[in-house]
Amino acid sequence: MLDTSAGLGEPLNVIISGQSSPEVLTDAGPMNWARSIGFSNEFLDGNGALPEIKVIREDFYLPFTIGTGIESLVGGNHFKYWRQNGPTANTGALFLAVSHEMDVRHHYDIVSGGYDQGRNELVKKAVGKTSFLGVRYSTTARKISRLLEPGAKRINHGIPIDGDVYLLTIKVQ
């Protein structure tokens, strides 16, 4: 389970379960939930459409995506995601590649241990009750140990991973 669109891959280290509330699995649902845990759209990157559905960056709970601009300057957490909607497994589940990146001076490289660190930070923020714009979420997490191969084989930047994946189930309250 690696995103291999760039040759090497980023580990898909968090899964939002297809058993989550249907509102979470819509096109707009992941963004609203992400805002409830301190993430938002990218800030003025000018890239337009990307192969993944979206890149979502930590926003430090600042308004108007200003925080994602700060994240780009100082580094922080971000994730990309893909939807499982193929003809043989149309679950609607979302597969996230979560990582913690360096600042602009370091060309947004992933910090040492950044795939595991980013995953752990996101899960810590997500578990429990959160809300955004009046929508309340309750999120549970289940750790799936070593679902991915531990180590750095085929991983972007040669950064080793522990192989653990978290399965989040997000319910709208």
Backbone as JSON, one array per atom type, in Angstrom:
{
  "sequence": "MLDTSAGLGEPLNVIISGQSSPEVLTDAGPMNWARSIGFSNEFLDGNGALPEIKVIREDFYLPFTIGTGIESLVGGNHFKYWRQNGPTANTGALFLAVSHEMDVRHHYDIVSGGYDQGRNELVKKAVGKTSFLGVRYSTTARKISRLLEPGAKRINHGIPIDGDVYLLTIKVQ",
  "N": [[0.82, -1.18, 0.0], [1.44, 1.51, -1.13], [1.72, 4.84, -2.34], [2.63, 5.05, -5.51], [3.01, 6.86, -7.48], [5.11, 8.53, -8.04], [7.3, 6.99, -8.67], [9.09, 5.97, -6.43], [7.49, 5.36, -3.25], [4.97, 6.8, -1.07], [4.0, 5.86, 2.13], [0.76, 4.56, 2.63], [-0.57, 5.27, 5.31], [-2.72, 5.72, 6.99], [-6.11, 4.87, 7.16], [-9.33, 5.84, 6.33], [-12.16, 4.43, 7.27], [-14.54, 2.69, 5.24], [-16.79, 2.25, 6.64], [-17.35, 4.52, 7.94], [-19.4, 7.45, 8.64], [-21.64, 8.25, 5.98], [-21.55, 10.95, 5.14], [-18.96, 11.74, 5.63], [-17.52, 10.47, 3.71], [-18.07, 11.66, 1.3], [-17.33, 13.89, -1.5], [-16.84, 16.45, -0.37], [-16.71, 15.85, 2.3], [-14.22, 14.8, 3.56], [-12.63, 17.13, 3.71], [-14.06, 18.88, 5.42], [-14.03, 17.37, 7.8], [-11.23, 17.23, 8.15], [-10.66, 19.9, 8.68], [-11.75, 20.04, 11.19], [-9.82, 18.92, 12.76], [-7.65, 20.56, 12.58], [-6.52, 21.05, 10.0], [-6.24, 22.19, 6.55], [-6.99, 23.45, 3.19], [-4.37, 23.64, 0.68], [-2.22, 26.5, 0.41], [-2.25, 28.93, -1.84], [-0.66, 27.56, -3.83], [-0.65, 27.15, -6.56], [-0.58, 24.86, -8.13], [-2.77, 23.6, -9.25], [-4.82, 20.91, -10.5], [-3.99, 17.78, -9.08], [-2.57, 14.43, -9.1], [-3.37, 12.91, -6.8], [-6.33, 13.09, -4.76], [-6.41, 15.34, -3.07], [-4.17, 17.58, -1.37], [-3.72, 18.14, 1.96], [-3.02, 20.4, 4.47], [-1.57, 21.09, 7.71], [-3.13, 23.62, 9.62], [-2.84, 25.15, 11.87], [-5.04, 26.1, 13.19], [-5.77, 28.61, 12.24], [-7.59, 31.24, 10.56], [-8.96, 31.3, 7.16], [-7.18, 29.79, 5.56], [-4.65, 30.76, 6.11], [-2.96, 29.58, 7.92], [-2.03, 27.29, 6.6], [-0.26, 28.37, 4.86], [1.66, 29.23, 6.65], [2.43, 26.72, 7.58], [3.7, 25.8, 5.29], [5.91, 27.46, 5.33], [7.21, 26.96, 7.82], [7.14, 24.26, 8.18], [5.53, 21.1, 8.99], [2.62, 19.05, 9.57], [1.04, 17.1, 7.01], [-1.24, 15.68, 4.6], [-2.07, 13.48, 1.89], [-4.7, 12.11, -0.09], [-6.54, 9.24, -1.31], [-9.34, 7.7, -2.88], [-10.95, 4.58, -2.41], [-12.45, 3.13, -4.9], [-12.72, 1.32, -6.94], [-13.68, -1.18, -9.46], [-13.61, -3.72, -8.26], [-13.42, -3.34, -5.55], [-15.19, -1.33, -4.2], [-15.39, 0.43, -1.77], [-15.45, 2.98, -0.8], [-13.7, 3.82, 1.09], [-11.06, 5.88, 2.37], [-7.68, 6.38, 1.63], [-4.88, 7.47, 3.21], [-1.82, 9.23, 2.88], [0.23, 10.19, 5.17], [2.42, 12.61, 6.53], [5.18, 14.28, 8.15], [6.63, 17.28, 7.42], [9.62, 19.17, 6.54], [10.63, 22.66, 6.62], [10.33, 25.39, 4.18], [12.95, 26.15, 3.51], [14.25, 23.75, 3.52], [13.21, 22.49, 1.42], [10.78, 21.2, 1.77], [11.24, 18.56, 2.45], [10.72, 15.34, 3.96], [10.8, 14.93, 7.46], [13.18, 13.11, 9.48], [11.97, 9.97, 10.28], [9.49, 10.86, 9.67], [7.14, 9.87, 8.38], [5.95, 8.04, 10.15], [5.78, 9.75, 12.37], [4.11, 11.85, 11.41], [1.76, 10.4, 10.88], [1.15, 9.51, 13.51], [0.73, 11.97, 14.82], [-1.51, 12.97, 13.44], [-3.46, 10.99, 14.04], [-3.6, 11.26, 16.82], [-4.74, 13.84, 17.06], [-7.17, 13.32, 15.84], [-8.67, 11.3, 17.17], [-11.49, 10.87, 19.22], [-13.78, 13.48, 20.06], [-14.55, 16.01, 17.75], [-15.13, 19.11, 15.96], [-16.45, 21.14, 13.27], [-17.73, 24.01, 11.8], [-20.29, 23.53, 12.9], [-20.69, 20.82, 12.45], [-20.38, 17.83, 14.08], [-18.0, 15.42, 15.02], [-17.14, 12.06, 15.82], [-14.46, 10.1, 16.41], [-12.87, 6.99, 16.14], [-10.0, 4.87, 16.54], [-8.12, 2.17, 15.22], [-5.29, 0.3, 15.54], [-3.39, -1.3, 13.1], [-1.03, -3.46, 13.15], [2.03, -3.6, 11.44], [0.96, -3.74, 8.82], [2.01, -2.69, 6.55], [5.18, -3.24, 4.97], [7.82, -3.08, 7.21], [10.57, -0.73, 7.34], [12.7, 0.86, 4.85], [12.44, 0.19, 2.23], [11.54, 0.9, -1.03], [10.42, 3.33, -0.25], [9.75, 6.79, -0.41], [12.39, 9.17, -0.18], [13.93, 7.43, 1.32], [13.21, 6.97, 3.96], [12.75, 5.15, 6.82], [9.91, 3.17, 7.88], [7.59, 2.07, 10.43], [5.68, 0.3, 9.67], [3.12, 0.19, 10.64], [-0.4, 0.82, 10.42], [-3.16, 2.97, 10.79], [-6.59, 2.55, 11.27], [-9.24, 4.56, 10.88], [-12.46, 5.26, 12.05], [-14.99, 7.35, 11.38], [-17.61, 9.06, 12.7], [-20.48, 11.02, 12.15], [-22.05, 13.05, 14.45]],
  "CA": [[0.0, 0.0, 0.0], [2.23, 2.71, -1.3], [1.46, 5.69, -3.49], [3.83, 4.9, -6.33], [2.89, 7.73, -8.64], [6.36, 9.23, -8.3], [8.37, 6.01, -8.73], [9.09, 5.43, -5.07], [6.15, 5.55, -2.71], [4.67, 7.27, 0.27], [3.15, 4.85, 2.76], [-0.64, 4.89, 2.92], [-0.45, 4.87, 6.7], [-3.99, 5.92, 7.68], [-7.28, 4.56, 6.34], [-10.64, 6.22, 6.85], [-12.98, 3.26, 6.97], [-15.78, 2.78, 4.48], [-17.87, 2.16, 7.63], [-17.57, 5.86, 8.49], [-20.66, 8.05, 8.21], [-21.61, 8.58, 4.54], [-21.19, 12.36, 4.93], [-17.5, 11.86, 5.69], [-16.94, 9.84, 2.52], [-18.42, 12.42, 0.11], [-16.21, 14.71, -1.98], [-16.58, 17.55, 0.56], [-16.61, 15.34, 3.66], [-12.88, 14.74, 4.16], [-12.11, 18.46, 4.01], [-14.7, 19.41, 6.63], [-13.46, 16.63, 8.93], [-9.83, 17.65, 8.32], [-10.67, 21.21, 9.35], [-12.08, 19.84, 12.6], [-8.6, 18.48, 13.47], [-6.58, 21.52, 12.38], [-5.93, 21.0, 8.66], [-7.02, 22.92, 5.55], [-6.47, 23.43, 1.81], [-3.07, 24.25, 0.44], [-2.27, 27.95, 0.37], [-1.67, 29.63, -3.0], [0.47, 26.84, -4.41], [-0.69, 27.3, -8.01], [-0.38, 23.6, -8.83], [-3.97, 23.11, -9.92], [-5.19, 19.52, -10.24], [-2.91, 16.85, -8.79], [-3.04, 13.05, -9.23], [-4.15, 12.53, -5.63], [-7.54, 13.91, -4.67], [-6.12, 16.63, -2.45], [-3.15, 17.68, -0.34], [-4.3, 18.9, 3.06], [-1.92, 20.77, 5.36], [-1.87, 21.59, 9.04], [-3.4, 25.06, 9.5], [-2.63, 25.79, 13.16], [-6.34, 26.65, 13.57], [-5.88, 30.0, 11.82], [-8.64, 31.37, 9.53], [-8.74, 31.62, 5.75], [-6.03, 29.0, 5.12], [-3.38, 31.43, 6.41], [-2.13, 28.62, 8.63], [-1.34, 26.37, 5.69], [0.89, 29.13, 4.36], [2.65, 29.15, 7.71], [2.95, 25.34, 7.55], [4.64, 25.72, 4.18], [7.13, 28.17, 5.7], [7.9, 26.43, 8.99], [7.04, 22.8, 8.23], [4.43, 20.58, 9.79], [1.94, 17.85, 9.12], [0.15, 17.18, 5.85], [-1.6, 14.38, 4.03], [-2.71, 13.32, 0.58], [-5.58, 10.94, 0.03], [-7.13, 8.58, -2.47], [-10.58, 6.97, -2.56], [-11.06, 3.21, -2.92], [-13.73, 3.08, -5.63], [-12.55, 0.49, -8.14], [-14.76, -2.14, -9.74], [-13.56, -4.92, -7.41], [-13.41, -2.95, -4.12], [-15.77, 0.02, -4.14], [-15.79, 0.61, -0.38], [-15.51, 4.4, -0.45], [-12.67, 4.12, 2.08], [-10.04, 6.84, 1.96], [-6.34, 5.98, 2.0], [-4.1, 8.68, 3.43], [-0.37, 9.22, 3.04], [0.43, 11.27, 6.15], [3.83, 12.8, 6.88], [5.59, 15.55, 8.77], [7.66, 17.79, 6.51], [10.47, 20.29, 6.93], [10.22, 23.97, 6.13], [10.63, 25.76, 2.8], [14.4, 26.17, 3.32], [14.68, 22.37, 3.33], [12.47, 22.01, 0.24], [9.63, 20.37, 2.2], [11.59, 17.15, 2.65], [10.1, 14.7, 5.12], [11.74, 14.83, 8.57], [13.56, 11.75, 9.84], [10.84, 9.34, 10.97], [8.34, 11.73, 9.42], [5.9, 9.18, 8.0], [5.35, 7.55, 11.39], [5.47, 10.91, 13.2], [2.93, 12.51, 10.85], [0.61, 9.52, 11.14], [0.82, 9.54, 14.93], [0.19, 13.29, 15.15], [-2.87, 13.06, 12.9], [-4.34, 10.11, 14.81], [-3.79, 11.87, 18.14], [-5.71, 14.93, 16.9], [-8.45, 12.85, 15.3], [-9.43, 10.42, 18.06], [-12.36, 11.57, 20.16], [-14.82, 14.35, 19.49], [-14.1, 17.25, 17.13], [-16.22, 19.74, 15.2], [-16.16, 22.26, 12.39], [-18.94, 24.62, 11.23], [-21.49, 22.9, 13.43], [-20.72, 19.37, 12.25], [-19.63, 17.18, 15.16], [-17.46, 14.11, 14.65], [-16.59, 11.17, 16.84], [-13.52, 9.26, 15.67], [-12.15, 5.93, 16.83], [-8.85, 4.38, 15.77], [-7.63, 0.82, 15.48], [-3.94, 0.1, 14.98], [-3.13, -2.56, 12.4], [0.43, -3.56, 13.22], [2.81, -4.13, 10.32], [0.22, -3.96, 7.58], [3.01, -2.38, 5.53], [6.5, -3.8, 5.26], [8.68, -2.13, 7.92], [11.84, -0.4, 6.71], [12.72, 1.96, 3.89], [12.38, -0.35, 0.87], [10.59, 1.55, -1.95], [9.81, 4.49, 0.4], [10.33, 8.09, -0.78], [13.41, 9.77, 0.68], [14.64, 6.41, 2.08], [12.87, 7.11, 5.37], [12.13, 3.92, 7.29], [8.61, 3.21, 8.54], [7.38, 0.92, 11.32], [4.74, -0.6, 9.01], [1.79, 0.25, 11.25], [-1.43, 1.62, 9.76], [-4.32, 3.2, 11.65], [-7.9, 2.55, 10.64], [-10.13, 5.49, 11.56], [-13.89, 5.24, 11.75], [-15.46, 8.69, 11.72], [-19.07, 9.13, 12.72], [-21.08, 12.33, 12.36], [-22.96, 12.98, 15.61]],
  "C": [[0.87, 1.25, 0.0], [1.66, 3.5, -2.46], [2.72, 5.62, -4.32], [3.79, 5.8, -7.55], [4.19, 8.44, -8.99], [7.54, 8.27, -8.38], [8.52, 5.29, -7.41], [7.72, 5.74, -4.48], [6.11, 6.19, -1.34], [3.75, 6.24, 0.89], [1.74, 5.37, 2.99], [-0.88, 4.4, 4.34], [-1.68, 5.15, 7.57], [-5.11, 5.59, 6.7], [-8.5, 5.1, 7.05], [-11.61, 5.16, 6.34], [-14.2, 3.6, 6.13], [-17.0, 2.63, 5.37], [-18.1, 3.5, 8.33], [-18.92, 6.38, 8.01], [-20.56, 8.44, 6.74], [-21.19, 10.02, 4.26], [-19.69, 12.57, 4.91], [-16.87, 11.39, 4.39], [-17.35, 10.53, 1.22], [-17.21, 13.2, -0.37], [-15.85, 15.81, -1.0], [-16.29, 17.06, 1.98], [-15.23, 15.31, 4.27], [-12.33, 16.12, 4.52], [-12.74, 19.02, 5.28], [-14.16, 18.7, 7.87], [-12.03, 17.08, 9.2], [-9.76, 19.0, 9.02], [-10.99, 21.06, 10.84], [-10.87, 19.38, 13.42], [-7.4, 19.37, 13.14], [-5.84, 21.44, 11.07], [-6.8, 21.81, 7.71], [-6.38, 22.76, 4.18], [-5.06, 23.98, 1.75], [-3.26, 25.74, 0.21], [-1.52, 28.47, -0.85], [-0.53, 28.88, -3.67], [0.49, 26.87, -5.93], [-0.54, 26.01, -8.79], [-1.6, 23.12, -9.59], [-4.23, 21.66, -9.56], [-3.95, 18.65, -10.06], [-3.44, 15.42, -8.91], [-3.82, 12.56, -8.01], [-5.38, 13.44, -5.56], [-7.21, 15.29, -4.12], [-4.92, 16.48, -1.53], [-3.72, 18.6, 0.72], [-3.21, 19.13, 4.1], [-2.44, 21.23, 6.72], [-2.09, 23.1, 8.94], [-3.28, 25.82, 10.81], [-3.88, 26.51, 13.67], [-6.46, 28.15, 13.27], [-6.89, 30.1, 10.68], [-8.09, 31.56, 8.12], [-7.51, 30.96, 5.16], [-4.68, 29.7, 5.31], [-2.42, 30.43, 7.06], [-1.41, 27.66, 7.72], [-0.17, 27.06, 5.02], [2.02, 29.11, 5.38], [3.27, 27.75, 7.73], [3.96, 25.19, 6.44], [5.97, 26.4, 4.53], [7.91, 27.46, 6.8], [7.89, 24.9, 9.06], [5.88, 22.37, 9.1], [3.81, 19.37, 9.13], [1.13, 18.11, 7.86], [-0.19, 15.77, 5.4], [-2.21, 14.54, 2.65], [-3.67, 12.15, 0.74], [-6.14, 10.5, -1.3], [-8.37, 7.82, -2.01], [-10.52, 5.57, -3.17], [-12.44, 3.07, -3.58], [-13.62, 2.27, -6.92], [-13.65, -0.54, -8.3], [-14.74, -3.38, -8.85], [-13.55, -4.61, -5.92], [-13.91, -1.52, -3.99], [-16.31, 0.28, -2.74], [-16.03, 2.07, -0.01], [-14.47, 4.79, 0.58], [-11.66, 5.1, 1.49], [-8.69, 6.38, 2.49], [-5.47, 7.22, 2.04], [-2.62, 8.37, 3.51], [-0.06, 10.44, 3.9], [1.91, 11.37, 6.45], [4.03, 14.16, 7.51], [6.77, 16.06, 7.95], [8.44, 18.95, 7.11], [9.95, 21.58, 6.32], [10.69, 24.22, 4.69], [12.14, 25.75, 2.53], [14.96, 24.78, 3.05], [13.84, 21.68, 2.26], [11.37, 21.01, 0.59], [9.97, 18.89, 2.3], [10.89, 16.62, 3.9], [11.15, 14.59, 6.22], [12.07, 13.36, 8.82], [12.45, 11.14, 10.68], [9.51, 10.02, 10.7], [7.06, 11.05, 8.98], [5.19, 8.65, 9.25], [4.93, 8.72, 12.29], [4.2, 11.61, 12.71], [1.67, 11.71, 11.1], [0.18, 9.62, 12.6], [0.21, 10.87, 15.36], [-1.25, 13.42, 14.66], [-3.83, 12.22, 13.72], [-4.62, 10.7, 16.19], [-4.81, 13.0, 18.09], [-7.1, 14.43, 16.56], [-9.3, 12.1, 16.31], [-10.22, 11.24, 19.08], [-13.37, 12.41, 19.42], [-14.19, 15.64, 18.97], [-15.29, 17.87, 16.4], [-15.68, 20.84, 14.31], [-17.47, 22.71, 11.76], [-20.21, 23.87, 11.63], [-21.62, 21.41, 13.19], [-19.82, 18.74, 13.31], [-19.25, 15.76, 14.74], [-17.02, 13.35, 15.89], [-15.74, 10.14, 16.09], [-12.88, 8.23, 16.59], [-11.02, 5.44, 15.92], [-8.52, 2.95, 16.2], [-6.29, 0.67, 14.77], [-3.87, -1.28, 14.34], [-1.61, -2.68, 12.28], [1.0, -4.22, 11.98], [1.99, -4.52, 9.1], [1.11, -3.66, 6.38], [4.34, -3.03, 5.94], [7.35, -2.76, 6.0], [9.99, -1.91, 7.16], [11.68, 0.7, 5.69], [12.62, 1.48, 2.44], [11.22, 0.29, 0.1], [9.9, 2.79, -1.37], [10.54, 5.76, -0.05], [11.33, 8.55, 0.28], [14.19, 8.74, 1.51], [14.37, 6.46, 3.57], [12.18, 5.83, 5.84], [10.79, 4.16, 7.99], [8.48, 1.98, 9.45], [6.38, -0.08, 10.74], [3.33, -0.57, 9.57], [0.87, 1.19, 10.47], [-2.57, 1.79, 10.77], [-5.57, 3.25, 10.8], [-8.81, 3.44, 11.48], [-11.56, 5.25, 11.12], [-14.45, 6.54, 12.29], [-16.97, 8.72, 11.6], [-19.5, 10.58, 12.93], [-22.11, 12.17, 13.46], [-24.23, 13.75, 15.36]]
}
